[in-house]
Amino acid sequence: MLRLHEEAPCQQAMTYYFTIPEKAKRFSGRKRSTLPAILNEDIKEAAKTKTLPVSCLESLDDLIKLKKIAENRKRWKEIVTFSMW
């Protein structure tokens, strides 16, 4: 998903998620299962092993850094493979 074109619906949704005002993000009830929230949990787990230079996914800057890392397929495969074990 991170390597898709900027006009792909999932890319637009991720960008929109991080550009809407903070007060608009407030939810009541149980925790939402959004793609950014799930990715953030996975990134935090991978960051514990010190294989991923991004420690969380909480802003548009973090998303851009993550996209830059994902562009290098070989490096991304190493990170994903290492963090799975």
Biopython code that builds the backbone (N, CA, C, O; Angstrom):
import numpy as np
from Bio.PDB.StructureBuilder import StructureBuilder

atoms = [
    (1, "MET", "N", (0.817, -1.180, 0.000)),
    (1, "MET", "CA", (0.000, 0.000, 0.000)),
    (1, "MET", "C", (0.870, 1.256, 0.000)),
    (1, "MET", "O", (0.507, 2.262, -0.610)),
    (2, "LEU", "N", (2.007, 1.203, 0.676)),
    (2, "LEU", "CA", (2.864, 2.379, 0.785)),
    (2, "LEU", "C", (3.547, 2.748, -0.527)),
    (2, "LEU", "O", (3.962, 3.892, -0.711)),
    (3, "ARG", "N", (3.666, 1.779, -1.446)),
    (3, "ARG", "CA", (4.332, 2.055, -2.717)),
    (3, "ARG", "C", (3.353, 2.391, -3.833)),
    (3, "ARG", "O", (3.783, 2.634, -4.961)),
    (4, "LEU", "N", (2.066, 2.413, -3.561)),
    (4, "LEU", "CA", (1.084, 2.731, -4.595)),
    (4, "LEU", "C", (1.161, 4.202, -4.989)),
    (4, "LEU", "O", (1.736, 5.020, -4.270)),
    (5, "HIS", "N", (0.583, 4.522, -6.122)),
    (5, "HIS", "CA", (0.547, 5.893, -6.630)),
    (5, "HIS", "C", (-0.243, 6.785, -5.668)),
    (5, "HIS", "O", (-1.166, 6.323, -4.998)),
    (6, "GLU", "N", (0.123, 8.045, -5.609)),
    (6, "GLU", "CA", (-0.507, 8.999, -4.682)),
    (6, "GLU", "C", (-2.010, 9.146, -4.897)),
    (6, "GLU", "O", (-2.726, 9.543, -3.978)),
    (7, "GLU", "N", (-2.493, 8.837, -6.085)),
    (7, "GLU", "CA", (-3.918, 8.994, -6.363)),
    (7, "GLU", "C", (-4.721, 7.733, -6.077)),
    (7, "GLU", "O", (-5.930, 7.715, -6.306)),
    (8, "ALA", "N", (-4.089, 6.694, -5.590)),
    (8, "ALA", "CA", (-4.800, 5.475, -5.218)),
    (8, "ALA", "C", (-5.707, 5.790, -4.025)),
    (8, "ALA", "O", (-5.320, 6.564, -3.150)),
    (9, "PRO", "N", (-6.897, 5.205, -3.978)),
    (9, "PRO", "CA", (-7.826, 5.518, -2.886)),
    (9, "PRO", "C", (-7.249, 5.316, -1.485)),
    (9, "PRO", "O", (-7.513, 6.122, -0.593)),
    (10, "CYS", "N", (-6.471, 4.259, -1.277)),
    (10, "CYS", "CA", (-5.912, 4.032, 0.055)),
    (10, "CYS", "C", (-4.874, 5.099, 0.407)),
    (10, "CYS", "O", (-4.758, 5.487, 1.570)),
    (11, "GLN", "N", (-4.116, 5.578, -0.588)),
    (11, "GLN", "CA", (-3.152, 6.652, -0.346)),
    (11, "GLN", "C", (-3.877, 7.948, 0.018)),
    (11, "GLN", "O", (-3.466, 8.662, 0.932)),
    (12, "GLN", "N", (-4.945, 8.239, -0.697)),
    (12, "GLN", "CA", (-5.721, 9.444, -0.414)),
    (12, "GLN", "C", (-6.358, 9.368, 0.971)),
    (12, "GLN", "O", (-6.408, 10.364, 1.693)),
    (13, "ALA", "N", (-6.838, 8.198, 1.334)),
    (13, "ALA", "CA", (-7.461, 8.030, 2.652)),
    (13, "ALA", "C", (-6.438, 8.215, 3.771)),
    (13, "ALA", "O", (-6.735, 8.847, 4.785)),
    (14, "MET", "N", (-5.240, 7.670, 3.593)),
    (14, "MET", "CA", (-4.200, 7.824, 4.612)),
    (14, "MET", "C", (-3.794, 9.291, 4.747)),
    (14, "MET", "O", (-3.639, 9.792, 5.860)),
    (15, "THR", "N", (-3.624, 9.971, 3.631)),
    (15, "THR", "CA", (-3.257, 11.391, 3.670)),
    (15, "THR", "C", (-4.361, 12.201, 4.335)),
    (15, "THR", "O", (-4.081, 13.073, 5.157)),
    (16, "TYR", "N", (-5.611, 11.920, 3.987)),
    (16, "TYR", "CA", (-6.744, 12.633, 4.584)),
    (16, "TYR", "C", (-6.809, 12.383, 6.093)),
    (16, "TYR", "O", (-7.086, 13.300, 6.866)),
    (17, "TYR", "N", (-6.557, 11.154, 6.503)),
    (17, "TYR", "CA", (-6.606, 10.799, 7.922)),
    (17, "TYR", "C", (-5.660, 11.666, 8.739)),
    (17, "TYR", "O", (-5.993, 12.069, 9.854)),
    (18, "PHE", "N", (-4.488, 11.955, 8.196)),
    (18, "PHE", "CA", (-3.499, 12.726, 8.940)),
    (18, "PHE", "C", (-3.609, 14.235, 8.722)),
    (18, "PHE", "O", (-2.941, 15.000, 9.418)),
    (19, "THR", "N", (-4.435, 14.682, 7.774)),
    (19, "THR", "CA", (-4.568, 16.118, 7.537)),
    (19, "THR", "C", (-5.835, 16.710, 8.136)),
    (19, "THR", "O", (-5.943, 17.933, 8.221)),
    (20, "ILE", "N", (-6.792, 15.900, 8.553)),
    (20, "ILE", "CA", (-7.992, 16.461, 9.172)),
    (20, "ILE", "C", (-7.641, 16.987, 10.562)),
    (20, "ILE", "O", (-6.722, 16.470, 11.198)),
    (21, "PRO", "N", (-8.351, 17.996, 11.041)),
    (21, "PRO", "CA", (-8.037, 18.569, 12.358)),
    (21, "PRO", "C", (-8.170, 17.551, 13.486)),
    (21, "PRO", "O", (-8.997, 16.642, 13.414)),
    (22, "GLU", "N", (-7.361, 17.703, 14.516)),
    (22, "GLU", "CA", (-7.368, 16.785, 15.669)),
    (22, "GLU", "C", (-8.750, 16.691, 16.300)),
    (22, "GLU", "O", (-9.180, 15.602, 16.677)),
    (23, "LYS", "N", (-9.454, 17.818, 16.421)),
    (23, "LYS", "CA", (-10.760, 17.792, 17.087)),
    (23, "LYS", "C", (-11.775, 16.977, 16.295)),
    (23, "LYS", "O", (-12.750, 16.490, 16.866)),
    (24, "ALA", "N", (-11.565, 16.820, 14.994)),
    (24, "ALA", "CA", (-12.475, 16.021, 14.177)),
    (24, "ALA", "C", (-12.214, 14.530, 14.341)),
    (24, "ALA", "O", (-13.055, 13.720, 13.952)),
    (25, "LYS", "N", (-11.061, 14.141, 14.913)),
    (25, "LYS", "CA", (-10.703, 12.729, 15.061)),
    (25, "LYS", "C", (-11.270, 12.089, 16.317)),
    (25, "LYS", "O", (-11.128, 10.880, 16.502)),
    (26, "ARG", "N", (-11.895, 12.848, 17.166)),
    (26, "ARG", "CA", (-12.366, 12.289, 18.440)),
    (26, "ARG", "C", (-13.523, 11.330, 18.216)),
    (26, "ARG", "O", (-14.518, 11.664, 17.573)),
    (27, "PHE", "N", (-13.372, 10.148, 18.755)),
    (27, "PHE", "CA", (-14.386, 9.115, 18.640)),
    (27, "PHE", "C", (-14.844, 8.732, 20.043)),
    (27, "PHE", "O", (-14.082, 8.820, 21.006)),
    (28, "SER", "N", (-16.077, 8.314, 20.140)),
    (28, "SER", "CA", (-16.541, 7.784, 21.422)),
    (28, "SER", "C", (-16.796, 6.294, 21.240)),
    (28, "SER", "O", (-17.018, 5.814, 20.128)),
    (29, "GLY", "N", (-16.758, 5.581, 22.345)),
    (29, "GLY", "CA", (-16.970, 4.143, 22.269)),
    (29, "GLY", "C", (-15.662, 3.389, 22.178)),
    (29, "GLY", "O", (-14.617, 3.877, 22.609)),
    (30, "ARG", "N", (-15.727, 2.193, 21.613)),
    (30, "ARG", "CA", (-14.531, 1.357, 21.541)),
    (30, "ARG", "C", (-13.533, 1.915, 20.544)),
    (30, "ARG", "O", (-13.870, 2.748, 19.703)),
    (31, "LYS", "N", (-12.301, 1.445, 20.653)),
    (31, "LYS", "CA", (-11.227, 1.897, 19.778)),
    (31, "LYS", "C", (-11.527, 1.504, 18.336)),
    (31, "LYS", "O", (-11.957, 0.381, 18.069)),
    (32, "ARG", "N", (-11.301, 2.428, 17.410)),
    (32, "ARG", "CA", (-11.563, 2.180, 15.992)),
    (32, "ARG", "C", (-10.448, 1.340, 15.378)),
    (32, "ARG", "O", (-9.277, 1.486, 15.727)),
    (33, "SER", "N", (-10.831, 0.470, 14.468)),
    (33, "SER", "CA", (-9.859, -0.357, 13.758)),
    (33, "SER", "C", (-9.612, 0.249, 12.386)),
    (33, "SER", "O", (-10.070, -0.282, 11.375)),
    (34, "THR", "N", (-8.893, 1.353, 12.353)),
    (34, "THR", "CA", (-8.567, 1.993, 11.089)),
    (34, "THR", "C", (-7.213, 1.483, 10.609)),
    (34, "THR", "O", (-6.418, 0.971, 11.397)),
    (35, "LEU", "N", (-6.962, 1.624, 9.320)),
    (35, "LEU", "CA", (-5.682, 1.198, 8.769)),
    (35, "LEU", "C", (-4.511, 1.918, 9.440)),
    (35, "LEU", "O", (-3.532, 1.261, 9.792)),
    (36, "PRO", "N", (-4.568, 3.239, 9.633)),
    (36, "PRO", "CA", (-3.456, 3.900, 10.324)),
    (36, "PRO", "C", (-3.247, 3.400, 11.752)),
    (36, "PRO", "O", (-2.107, 3.303, 12.207)),
    (37, "ALA", "N", (-4.319, 3.086, 12.460)),
    (37, "ALA", "CA", (-4.185, 2.590, 13.832)),
    (37, "ALA", "C", (-3.526, 1.213, 13.854)),
    (37, "ALA", "O", (-2.673, 0.949, 14.702)),
    (38, "ILE", "N", (-3.912, 0.341, 12.939)),
    (38, "ILE", "CA", (-3.326, -1.000, 12.867)),
    (38, "ILE", "C", (-1.857, -0.920, 12.450)),
    (38, "ILE", "O", (-1.008, -1.615, 13.009)),
    (39, "LEU", "N", (-1.562, -0.062, 11.458)),
    (39, "LEU", "CA", (-0.171, 0.119, 11.037)),
    (39, "LEU", "C", (0.673, 0.693, 12.165)),
    (39, "LEU", "O", (1.827, 0.301, 12.340)),
    (40, "ASN", "N", (0.109, 1.611, 12.925)),
    (40, "ASN", "CA", (0.835, 2.206, 14.048)),
    (40, "ASN", "C", (1.215, 1.143, 15.075)),
    (40, "ASN", "O", (2.334, 1.152, 15.588)),
    (41, "GLU", "N", (0.301, 0.233, 15.379)),
    (41, "GLU", "CA", (0.606, -0.850, 16.324)),
    (41, "GLU", "C", (1.728, -1.738, 15.781)),
    (41, "GLU", "O", (2.636, -2.114, 16.523)),
    (42, "ASP", "N", (1.667, -2.072, 14.494)),
    (42, "ASP", "CA", (2.708, -2.905, 13.882)),
    (42, "ASP", "C", (4.063, -2.188, 13.871)),
    (42, "ASP", "O", (5.099, -2.807, 14.116)),
    (43, "ILE", "N", (4.048, -0.900, 13.590)),
    (43, "ILE", "CA", (5.286, -0.128, 13.549)),
    (43, "ILE", "C", (5.907, -0.031, 14.935)),
    (43, "ILE", "O", (7.127, -0.114, 15.077)),
    (44, "LYS", "N", (5.079, 0.143, 15.953)),
    (44, "LYS", "CA", (5.601, 0.195, 17.318)),
    (44, "LYS", "C", (6.262, -1.120, 17.696)),
    (44, "LYS", "O", (7.288, -1.120, 18.377)),
    (45, "GLU", "N", (5.694, -2.240, 17.269)),
    (45, "GLU", "CA", (6.299, -3.548, 17.535)),
    (45, "GLU", "C", (7.622, -3.695, 16.788)),
    (45, "GLU", "O", (8.603, -4.185, 17.347)),
    (46, "ALA", "N", (7.648, -3.272, 15.526)),
    (46, "ALA", "CA", (8.884, -3.366, 14.736)),
    (46, "ALA", "C", (9.957, -2.429, 15.286)),
    (46, "ALA", "O", (11.144, -2.749, 15.225)),
    (47, "ALA", "N", (9.557, -1.286, 15.820)),
    (47, "ALA", "CA", (10.523, -0.321, 16.361)),
    (47, "ALA", "C", (11.203, -0.864, 17.613)),
    (47, "ALA", "O", (12.321, -0.457, 17.929)),
    (48, "LYS", "N", (10.549, -1.774, 18.327)),
    (48, "LYS", "CA", (11.154, -2.381, 19.515)),
    (48, "LYS", "C", (12.402, -3.186, 19.155)),
    (48, "LYS", "O", (13.333, -3.281, 19.955)),
    (49, "THR", "N", (12.422, -3.760, 17.966)),
    (49, "THR", "CA", (13.567, -4.556, 17.532)),
    (49, "THR", "C", (14.653, -3.693, 16.894)),
    (49, "THR", "O", (15.685, -4.206, 16.462)),
    (50, "LYS", "N", (14.420, -2.388, 16.838)),
    (50, "LYS", "CA", (15.389, -1.418, 16.295)),
    (50, "LYS", "C", (15.675, -1.645, 14.809)),
    (50, "LYS", "O", (16.732, -1.239, 14.325)),
    (51, "THR", "N", (14.768, -2.276, 14.082)),
    (51, "THR", "CA", (14.975, -2.490, 12.659)),
    (51, "THR", "C", (14.312, -1.408, 11.819)),
    (51, "THR", "O", (14.651, -1.236, 10.648)),
    (52, "LEU", "N", (13.387, -0.690, 12.396)),
    (52, "LEU", "CA", (12.632, 0.319, 11.656)),
    (52, "LEU", "C", (12.973, 1.707, 12.181)),
    (52, "LEU", "O", (12.811, 1.964, 13.374)),
    (53, "PRO", "N", (13.441, 2.610, 11.319)),
    (53, "PRO", "CA", (13.832, 3.944, 11.779)),
    (53, "PRO", "C", (12.660, 4.822, 12.217)),
    (53, "PRO", "O", (12.877, 5.834, 12.883)),
    (54, "VAL", "N", (11.439, 4.466, 11.866)),
    (54, "VAL", "CA", (10.256, 5.218, 12.285)),
    (54, "VAL", "C", (9.675, 4.514, 13.497)),
    (54, "VAL", "O", (9.431, 3.308, 13.454)),
    (55, "SER", "N", (9.447, 5.257, 14.587)),
    (55, "SER", "CA", (8.985, 4.618, 15.820)),
    (55, "SER", "C", (7.466, 4.583, 15.962)),
    (55, "SER", "O", (6.946, 3.815, 16.770)),
    (56, "CYS", "N", (6.749, 5.397, 15.197)),
    (56, "CYS", "CA", (5.295, 5.398, 15.263)),
    (56, "CYS", "C", (4.718, 6.006, 13.989)),
    (56, "CYS", "O", (5.448, 6.577, 13.179)),
    (57, "LEU", "N", (3.423, 5.881, 13.822)),
    (57, "LEU", "CA", (2.730, 6.453, 12.672)),
    (57, "LEU", "C", (1.614, 7.325, 13.216)),
    (57, "LEU", "O", (0.463, 6.899, 13.313)),
    (58, "GLU", "N", (1.971, 8.555, 13.570)),
    (58, "GLU", "CA", (0.994, 9.448, 14.186)),
    (58, "GLU", "C", (0.854, 10.783, 13.473)),
    (58, "GLU", "O", (0.082, 11.637, 13.909)),
    (59, "SER", "N", (1.592, 10.977, 12.378)),
    (59, "SER", "CA", (1.489, 12.242, 11.653)),
    (59, "SER", "C", (1.780, 12.010, 10.173)),
    (59, "SER", "O", (2.232, 10.939, 9.768)),
    (60, "LEU", "N", (1.511, 13.031, 9.389)),
    (60, "LEU", "CA", (1.780, 12.950, 7.959)),
    (60, "LEU", "C", (3.278, 12.817, 7.695)),
    (60, "LEU", "O", (3.679, 12.151, 6.740)),
    (61, "ASP", "N", (4.099, 13.435, 8.522)),
    (61, "ASP", "CA", (5.557, 13.302, 8.374)),
    (61, "ASP", "C", (6.004, 11.862, 8.572)),
    (61, "ASP", "O", (6.859, 11.368, 7.837)),
    (62, "ASP", "N", (5.424, 11.179, 9.569)),
    (62, "ASP", "CA", (5.747, 9.769, 9.798)),
    (62, "ASP", "C", (5.352, 8.917, 8.594)),
    (62, "ASP", "O", (6.074, 7.998, 8.206)),
    (63, "LEU", "N", (4.203, 9.233, 8.010)),
    (63, "LEU", "CA", (3.730, 8.494, 6.840)),
    (63, "LEU", "C", (4.689, 8.690, 5.664)),
    (63, "LEU", "O", (4.998, 7.737, 4.949)),
    (64, "ILE", "N", (5.155, 9.914, 5.464)),
    (64, "ILE", "CA", (6.083, 10.202, 4.377)),
    (64, "ILE", "C", (7.406, 9.471, 4.588)),
    (64, "ILE", "O", (7.967, 8.926, 3.637)),
    (65, "LYS", "N", (7.911, 9.452, 5.825)),
    (65, "LYS", "CA", (9.147, 8.729, 6.122)),
    (65, "LYS", "C", (8.980, 7.238, 5.837)),
    (65, "LYS", "O", (9.868, 6.599, 5.273)),
    (66, "LEU", "N", (7.840, 6.700, 6.231)),
    (66, "LEU", "CA", (7.576, 5.284, 6.017)),
    (66, "LEU", "C", (7.493, 4.950, 4.529)),
    (66, "LEU", "O", (7.975, 3.902, 4.101)),
    (67, "LYS", "N", (6.889, 5.832, 3.746)),
    (67, "LYS", "CA", (6.815, 5.624, 2.298)),
    (67, "LYS", "C", (8.219, 5.619, 1.687)),
    (67, "LYS", "O", (8.506, 4.811, 0.804)),
    (68, "LYS", "N", (9.085, 6.510, 2.147)),
    (68, "LYS", "CA", (10.461, 6.563, 1.636)),
    (68, "LYS", "C", (11.194, 5.252, 1.924)),
    (68, "LYS", "O", (11.933, 4.748, 1.079)),
    (69, "ILE", "N", (10.986, 4.711, 3.112)),
    (69, "ILE", "CA", (11.618, 3.444, 3.477)),
    (69, "ILE", "C", (11.069, 2.311, 2.618)),
    (69, "ILE", "O", (11.824, 1.444, 2.177)),
    (70, "ALA", "N", (9.759, 2.313, 2.377)),
    (70, "ALA", "CA", (9.115, 1.238, 1.613)),
    (70, "ALA", "C", (9.508, 1.260, 0.141)),
    (70, "ALA", "O", (9.376, 0.244, -0.542)),
    (71, "GLU", "N", (9.987, 2.393, -0.360)),
    (71, "GLU", "CA", (10.407, 2.469, -1.761)),
    (71, "GLU", "C", (11.556, 1.516, -2.056)),
    (71, "GLU", "O", (11.650, 0.989, -3.164)),
    (72, "ASN", "N", (12.423, 1.289, -1.088)),
    (72, "ASN", "CA", (13.532, 0.362, -1.248)),
    (72, "ASN", "C", (13.020, -1.042, -0.893)),
    (72, "ASN", "O", (12.985, -1.414, 0.280)),
    (73, "ARG", "N", (12.631, -1.802, -1.894)),
    (73, "ARG", "CA", (11.999, -3.105, -1.664)),
    (73, "ARG", "C", (12.875, -4.078, -0.880)),
    (73, "ARG", "O", (12.387, -4.805, -0.015)),
    (74, "LYS", "N", (14.153, -4.087, -1.184)),
    (74, "LYS", "CA", (15.054, -5.016, -0.498)),
    (74, "LYS", "C", (15.120, -4.687, 0.990)),
    (74, "LYS", "O", (14.998, -5.580, 1.828)),
    (75, "ARG", "N", (15.311, -3.417, 1.320)),
    (75, "ARG", "CA", (15.368, -2.990, 2.725)),
    (75, "ARG", "C", (14.048, -3.259, 3.429)),
    (75, "ARG", "O", (14.033, -3.714, 4.573)),
    (76, "TRP", "N", (12.929, -2.978, 2.746)),
    (76, "TRP", "CA", (11.610, -3.188, 3.338)),
    (76, "TRP", "C", (11.401, -4.673, 3.648)),
    (76, "TRP", "O", (10.862, -5.021, 4.699)),
    (77, "LYS", "N", (11.825, -5.535, 2.740)),
    (77, "LYS", "CA", (11.676, -6.977, 2.955)),
    (77, "LYS", "C", (12.493, -7.420, 4.163)),
    (77, "LYS", "O", (12.037, -8.250, 4.950)),
    (78, "GLU", "N", (13.701, -6.870, 4.315)),
    (78, "GLU", "CA", (14.524, -7.192, 5.481)),
    (78, "GLU", "C", (13.833, -6.773, 6.773)),
    (78, "GLU", "O", (13.817, -7.522, 7.750)),
    (79, "ILE", "N", (13.270, -5.586, 6.771)),
    (79, "ILE", "CA", (12.597, -5.070, 7.973)),
    (79, "ILE", "C", (11.386, -5.924, 8.322)),
    (79, "ILE", "O", (11.204, -6.320, 9.473)),
    (80, "VAL", "N", (10.562, -6.204, 7.320)),
    (80, "VAL", "CA", (9.336, -6.969, 7.559)),
    (80, "VAL", "C", (9.657, -8.387, 7.980)),
    (80, "VAL", "O", (9.038, -8.908, 8.908)),
    (81, "THR", "N", (10.610, -9.023, 7.320)),
    (81, "THR", "CA", (10.987, -10.398, 7.649)),
    (81, "THR", "C", (11.580, -10.470, 9.055)),
    (81, "THR", "O", (11.243, -11.372, 9.821)),
    (82, "PHE", "N", (12.454, -9.535, 9.400)),
    (82, "PHE", "CA", (13.096, -9.543, 10.711)),
    (82, "PHE", "C", (12.090, -9.273, 11.831)),
    (82, "PHE", "O", (12.156, -9.904, 12.886)),
    (83, "SER", "N", (11.168, -8.348, 11.610)),
    (83, "SER", "CA", (10.223, -7.999, 12.683)),
    (83, "SER", "C", (9.150, -9.059, 12.880)),
    (83, "SER", "O", (8.480, -9.067, 13.913)),
    (84, "MET", "N", (8.971, -9.952, 11.914)),
    (84, "MET", "CA", (7.977, -11.007, 12.062)),
    (84, "MET", "C", (8.462, -12.096, 12.997)),
    (84, "MET", "O", (7.649, -12.800, 13.596)),
    (85, "TRP", "N", (9.754, -12.245, 13.133)),
    (85, "TRP", "CA", (10.305, -13.311, 13.990)),
    (85, "TRP", "C", (10.558, -12.750, 15.324)),
    (85, "TRP", "O", (11.023, -13.461, 16.215)),
]
sb = StructureBuilder()
sb.init_structure("model")
sb.init_model(0)
sb.init_chain("A")
sb.init_seg("    ")
for serial, (resi, resn, name, xyz) in enumerate(atoms, 1):
    if name == "N":
        sb.init_residue(resn, " ", resi, " ")
    sb.init_atom(name, np.array(xyz, "f"), 0.0, 1.0, " ", f" {name:<3s}", serial, name[0])
structure = sb.get_structure()
